[in-house]
Amino acid sequence: MEIIRLGSKFVKNLNTIRLVNANFKQGDLYITLTYKKATLVNEDRAKKDIDNYIKKLKRWFKKNRPNEEFKYIHVIDFVDDPKKSKRTRIHHHLIVSEMDRDVAEEKWDLYFRIFICLTVFR
């Protein structure tokens, strides 16, 4: 019998897929938040920025949809490896409960660009 070892990255990805499928539905938003080219942001600043953004979304959701649960999942993404030919600046990927796209854009109000894709899950 052959034993197959699953790498931790594969298992993490599989767990993320399960988490998304169990908690998100058609109409929820997939959002990518980026910083302008001239803006250099370190990881600590990026964590504060995304935390503030999520707090704003939660406040809006609590005020405008008090009987619904606000769900989200996010990751801060970047590549800063001198061995790689191309580095990637810090940016954010999120999936959030269904809400008005304009509200999501308005809440990311600092010095950034925003890309939102209306995603159908399942």
Summary of the structure (lengths in Angstrom):
residues: 122
radius of gyration: 16.7
end to end distance: 34.8
largest distance: 57.2
contacts: 289
relative contact order: 0.27
helix: 37%
strand: 25%
